[in-house]
């Protein structure tokens, strides 16, 4: 694994107080990167199979420390067995554990799904709410999960920050911190709101398939010319 050497933080990056001082050249470069990624990834879809907000909520909870492919294998049966929030709320924990076991950390994930189902039934009439403020009150739901749901299911501009987005944003010097909240706010400042969802999803997919953590596929990189990362490999 490449060890990144620390760099001085550019004066134009967000201050620790959260105030953004993004320059016009930074915004122009960020848009160039997005245009190149849009050419390489024309349809930046969420790769977790789902047909409604509840299914995406469940799949995203299960995706922690697990691949989307494995989650999709598990949810084929899970969604048919538990079609509503009420079904999760009243689920037998042992049965649910056995179904989600392939995703890892199955005991905590099963308990989280049951608790989330109960919260949806008791506080939201069994429906997944459509605001950040409400979503993050659900058990097991943080800003990343909430942004996935808001962007994919409620047509709300949302910047998703997972491990892939965080890695790519730092390597491309779109963000100066590994902190997900700081990365989210920095990308919001760099991009127009209409590009938040598609832009962050493209960064995610680029990190998943090209800008890998240990062996980045630099020869396939659509933004190679824009990348100033010290660990960049020659073509």
Steps between C-alpha positions, in 0.01 A plus 500: 500500500635842406569724797398858434732769628327791663483828310443851622133593475439755225384834633189486281361183660228510766619624834455287808203714594324375188510821298571425134732713291487315170666678211368523147788291356421226752137496391600494133735208558234311699257543209762380249544187707125440509469547123770241438343258745160556337648393168646186658194427719192627314248328730615526864246264652480372856611137474294377794187335359183663629147584393401749768651712781458227764691249291782744439511585871532133589757432230712798603503388864610154388771643274719606793827305467346296215498517122190611313509175305473292817225723637301459177524123532361519854222751434336291226351277769496759776276744312243234422499377860478850653314733261404766756645688795254318722644167391845607620354641820347163591771278352646208690857604568648154444328458166610845389856431614513185290383688190746791531793291626687503165536879524710478818437648846163331465396520864535878523350548154196287583441694823542827313244400235247404767557825689475699179176325406352581839603866473344527154173348623482698824611841372445510123200279431715227352638725227860610447519877562636730231714747694851485641380615841253212527713229341795542736270436799454141382718228660804424285450797268769766468552773245646264239200266506260795510666663200483176301125479562431869442687508171369171359141496629393858570673692222674714761847636430732303727876444520576139591831448683608140547854359513531513119388863474728599787801332339443645153420849629825510695714355220358754255546776759131583491505476881770544759365285782401134552204612709177408310309808617778734386526320167123528452495873572806564282350318200176691552700823479690387189206372294167653400217339695356330191820291475528392863330161463637395162844645573551316826362178351753529217782549750374192685495281189838634385645404837334159497618395155800716403659698784535197725644527849800271454546462125356802319438435132666822385525377141119503484448831682279754324639783714867399485606842370324674790649275768788635707510216752851401601421130460379535141644231274654572162325394186 
